[in-house]
Amino acid sequence: MGADHPDVATSLNNLAHLYRAQGRYSEAEQLYGRSLTIREQQLGADHPDVATSLNNLAGLYQLQGRYSEAEPLYGRSPAIMEQQLGAGHPDVALSLNNLAALYQSQGRYSEAEPLYVRSLAIREQQLGADHPDVATSLNNLAYLYQSQGRYSEAEPLYVRSLSIREQQLGDNHPDVANSLNNLAGLYESQGRYSEAEPLYVRSLSIREQQLGADHPNVASSLNNLAGLYESQGRYSEAEPLYVRSLSIREQQLGADHPNVATSLNNLAALYESQGRSSEAEPLYVRSLAIFEQGLGVNHPNTVTVRRNLEQLREEMNGDEMME
């Protein structure tokens, strides 16, 4: 078909998705960029497929903390969708949702909320109140409220999202596991540990059953359950979960994936809580190196781990002086 055929752009886009999932961001960026160029050249700047490419490239930038580069792409995408498909089209709702998520990542909650609300309204109107995409919008708006400490507003949205997914997808669907995980996270944020634990456990069970014991989402569930145990001081129960989560992520995603860095940071924090500073320090060091390489020195995750490492070293130096 030739190097500039629209179907080539689709293939480039799909391969970029794979690289993104593997944490191979620089390779994904090149393919997303080439896909976008082909689509703009062959289909025109206002074609819906161009909007899709803009959205995908913006999502990659957002993942790397490159918010200033992501925003104009996300902003251009819904404008194209509205112009070409109409203001009430479900693809417009998707674009609005993604722009809202960017604003949320930056703490721009007041700008994110109306976009999430409008996205939800479009989906309810066009797809019906019980559509799985409505459940996704409810989940995202709930997470925004949770981030703001608006727990009483978040909870009924999480509950409704879970109910839709159980009803439409079945009790053992991976999206049900996601809802269980998120509702458990809300309960954990409120200190409602006894309510959170069975939801985390059920989410983990679904993921192991449906996705396999070594799937990255299983690693996420292990990490979250370990975090709950750590919050309760149940360190001996938390440690093997953190270790297993780290092992899965290294095996499935590669040693330099940002999720591996997250696991290293969390395990290091557990060791630090137990006074095992000498075991914590190399994990923080490795986590920081991964984040700096993959996401940049100014990404929020990089900043957090750097601060954790600095605080640990200050404590270690203080202990040495006291001796």
C-alpha positions in Angstrom: 0.0 0.0 0.0 2.9 2.3 0.4 4.6 3.9 3.4 2.0 6.7 3.7 -1.3 4.7 3.4 -3.8 5.2 6.2 -3.7 1.5 7.0 0.0 1.8 7.7 -0.9 4.6 10.2 -3.2 2.2 11.9 -0.5 -0.4 12.2 2.0 2.1 13.5 -0.6 3.2 16.1 -1.2 -0.3 17.3 2.5 -1.2 17.6 3.0 2.1 19.5 0.3 0.8 21.9 2.3 -2.3 22.6 5.5 -0.3 23.2 3.7 2.0 25.5 2.4 -1.0 27.5 6.0 -2.3 27.8 7.3 1.1 29.0 9.2 1.6 25.7 8.1 5.2 25.6 10.7 6.7 23.2 9.9 4.0 20.6 6.1 4.5 21.1 6.4 8.2 20.6 8.1 7.8 17.2 5.4 5.5 16.0 2.5 7.6 17.3 4.1 10.7 15.7 4.5 9.0 12.4 1.0 7.7 12.5 -0.3 11.2 13.2 1.7 12.7 10.3 0.3 10.1 7.8 -3.3 10.7 8.9 -3.0 14.5 8.8 -1.4 14.3 5.4 -3.7 11.6 3.8 -7.0 12.3 5.6 -6.9 16.0 6.5 -6.2 17.8 9.7 -9.9 17.5 10.9 -10.5 13.8 10.3 -11.6 11.7 13.3 -8.7 9.4 12.9 -6.4 12.4 13.4 -8.2 13.1 16.6 -7.6 9.6 17.7 -3.8 9.9 17.0 -3.7 13.2 18.9 -5.4 11.6 21.8 -3.0 8.6 21.8 0.2 10.8 21.6 -1.2 13.1 24.3 -1.8 10.0 26.5 1.8 9.0 26.2 3.0 12.5 27.1 0.7 12.5 30.1 2.1 9.2 31.3 5.6 10.7 31.2 4.5 13.9 33.0 4.9 16.0 29.9 1.7 17.8 30.6 2.4 21.0 28.7 2.9 18.9 25.5 -0.2 16.8 26.1 -2.7 19.6 26.8 -2.8 21.1 23.3 -3.2 17.7 21.7 -6.0 16.7 24.1 -7.6 20.1 23.5 -7.5 19.7 19.8 -9.0 16.2 19.8 -12.5 17.0 21.2 -12.8 20.0 18.9 -12.3 17.8 15.9 -14.7 15.1 17.2 -17.4 17.7 17.9 -17.0 19.3 14.5 -17.0 16.0 12.5 -19.3 13.8 14.6 -21.5 16.1 16.6 -21.4 17.4 20.2 -23.3 14.4 21.6 -21.2 11.6 20.0 -19.6 9.0 22.3 -16.2 9.7 20.9 -16.6 13.3 22.1 -17.3 12.0 25.5 -14.0 9.9 25.4 -12.0 13.0 24.4 -13.5 15.1 27.1 -12.8 12.3 29.6 -9.1 12.2 28.6 -8.7 16.0 28.8 -10.3 15.9 32.3 -7.9 13.2 33.3 -5.0 15.4 32.3 -6.3 18.3 34.4 -6.8 15.9 37.3 -3.2 14.8 37.0 -2.1 18.4 37.4 -4.4 19.1 40.3 -6.7 21.3 38.2 -9.8 19.8 39.7 -12.2 22.7 39.0 -11.4 22.4 35.3 -11.6 18.6 35.2 -15.0 18.3 36.9 -17.2 19.9 34.3 -15.5 17.8 31.6 -16.1 14.6 33.5 -19.7 15.6 34.1 -20.3 16.4 30.5 -18.7 13.2 29.4 -20.9 11.2 31.7 -24.1 13.1 30.5 -23.3 12.3 26.8 -22.7 8.6 27.6 -25.9 8.3 29.7 -27.9 10.0 26.9 -26.4 8.2 23.9 -25.6 4.8 25.4 -28.1 4.3 28.2 -27.8 4.6 32.0 -26.4 1.0 32.4 -23.8 1.0 29.7 -20.3 -0.1 30.7 -18.9 3.3 29.4 -21.2 5.0 31.8 -19.7 2.9 34.5 -16.2 4.2 33.4 -17.3 7.8 33.6 -18.9 7.3 37.0 -15.6 5.7 38.2 -13.5 8.6 36.9 -15.7 11.2 38.4 -15.7 9.3 41.7 -11.9 9.2 41.6 -11.8 13.0 41.1 -14.0 13.5 44.1 -11.8 11.1 46.1 -8.7 13.0 45.2 -10.4 16.1 46.7 -11.4 14.3 49.8 -15.1 14.5 48.8 -15.6 10.9 50.0 -19.4 11.1 50.5 -19.8 12.2 46.8 -17.4 9.6 45.5 -18.8 6.5 47.2 -22.3 6.4 45.5 -20.6 6.8 42.1 -18.1 4.0 42.8 -21.0 1.8 44.0 -23.2 2.5 41.0 -20.2 1.9 38.6 -19.6 -1.5 40.3 -23.3 -2.4 40.1 -23.4 -1.6 36.4 -20.3 -3.7 35.7 -21.5 -6.6 37.7 -24.9 -6.5 36.0 -23.6 -6.0 32.4 -20.3 -7.8 32.4 -20.7 -10.5 35.1 -19.3 -10.9 38.6 -15.9 -12.1 37.5 -15.1 -9.6 34.8 -11.8 -7.7 35.0 -13.6 -4.4 35.0 -15.5 -5.5 38.1 -12.2 -6.2 39.7 -11.2 -2.6 38.8 -14.3 -1.2 40.5 -13.8 -3.4 43.6 -10.2 -2.1 43.8 -11.2 1.5 43.5 -14.0 1.3 46.1 -11.5 -0.5 48.4 -9.1 2.4 47.9 -11.8 4.9 48.9 -12.5 2.9 52.1 -8.8 2.7 52.8 -8.5 6.5 52.4 -11.2 6.8 55.1 -9.5 4.3 57.4 -12.3 1.8 56.8 -9.9 -1.0 56.6 -12.2 -3.9 57.5 -14.5 -2.9 54.6 -11.6 -2.4 52.2 -9.9 -5.7 52.7 -12.5 -8.1 51.4 -12.9 -5.9 48.2 -9.1 -5.9 47.6 -9.1 -9.7 48.2 -12.0 -10.3 45.8 -10.4 -8.0 43.2 -7.2 -10.0 43.4 -9.0 -13.3 43.1 -10.9 -12.2 40.0 -7.7 -10.9 38.3 -5.7 -14.1 39.1 -8.6 -16.2 37.8 -9.4 -14.2 34.6 -6.0 -12.8 33.7 -3.5 -15.3 35.1 -1.3 -15.3 38.2 1.5 -13.3 36.5 -0.5 -10.5 34.9 0.5 -6.9 35.6 -3.0 -6.2 37.0 -2.5 -9.0 39.5 0.7 -7.2 40.6 -1.3 -4.0 41.1 -3.8 -5.9 43.3 -1.0 -7.4 45.3 0.6 -4.0 45.7 -2.7 -2.4 46.9 -3.5 -5.2 49.4 0.1 -5.0 50.7 -0.4 -1.2 51.2 -3.5 -1.9 53.2 -1.7 -4.3 55.4 1.2 -1.9 55.8 -1.2 0.9 56.9 -2.4 -1.4 59.7 1.1 -2.3 60.8 0.8 -5.9 59.4 4.3 -5.8 58.0 4.8 -9.6 57.9 1.7 -10.0 55.7 2.6 -7.0 53.5 6.1 -8.0 52.6 5.5 -11.2 50.6 2.8 -9.4 48.6 5.1 -6.5 47.7 7.9 -8.9 46.8 5.6 -10.9 44.5 4.2 -7.8 42.9 7.7 -6.6 42.2 8.7 -10.0 40.7 5.7 -10.0 38.4 6.3 -6.5 37.1 10.0 -7.2 36.5 9.2 -10.4 34.6 6.3 -9.1 32.6 7.1 -5.4 32.0 10.9 -5.4 32.2 13.4 -4.2 34.8 13.2 -0.6 33.8 9.4 -0.1 33.7 7.9 2.7 35.8 5.6 0.2 37.6 8.8 -1.7 38.7 10.0 1.6 40.2 6.7 2.0 42.0 7.1 -1.5 43.5 10.7 -0.8 44.5 9.6 2.4 46.3 6.8 0.7 48.1 8.9 -2.2 49.3 11.6 0.3 50.4 9.1 2.3 52.4 8.0 -0.9 54.1 11.6 -1.7 55.1 12.1 1.8 56.3 9.0 1.6 58.5 10.6 -1.5 60.1 13.9 0.2 60.6 15.6 -1.8 57.9 17.2 1.2 56.4 20.2 -0.6 54.8 17.7 -2.8 52.8 15.5 0.2 51.9 18.3 2.5 50.5 19.3 0.4 47.4 15.6 0.0 46.4 15.0 3.7 46.6 18.2 4.3 44.6 17.1 1.9 41.9 13.5 3.2 41.8 14.8 6.8 41.4 17.1 5.8 38.5 14.2 4.1 36.7 11.9 7.1 37.1 14.5 9.6 36.1 15.3 7.7 33.0 11.7 6.8 32.0 9.7 9.8 33.2 12.2 12.6 33.7 13.7 14.3 36.7 10.7 16.6 37.3 7.9 14.0 37.1 5.8 13.8 40.3 6.8 10.2 40.9 10.5 11.0 40.5 10.2 13.9 42.9 8.5 11.7 45.5 11.1 8.9 45.4 13.9 11.5 45.5 12.4 13.0 48.6 12.0 9.5 50.1 15.6 8.7 49.5 16.8 12.0 50.9 14.7 11.6 54.1 16.0 8.1 54.6 19.6 9.2 54.2 19.0 12.1 56.7 17.6 9.6 59.2 20.5 7.2 58.6 23.1 10.0 59.1 21.3 11.2 62.2 21.4 7.7 63.7 25.1 7.5 63.0 25.7 10.8 64.8 23.7 9.7 67.8 25.9 6.5 68.1 
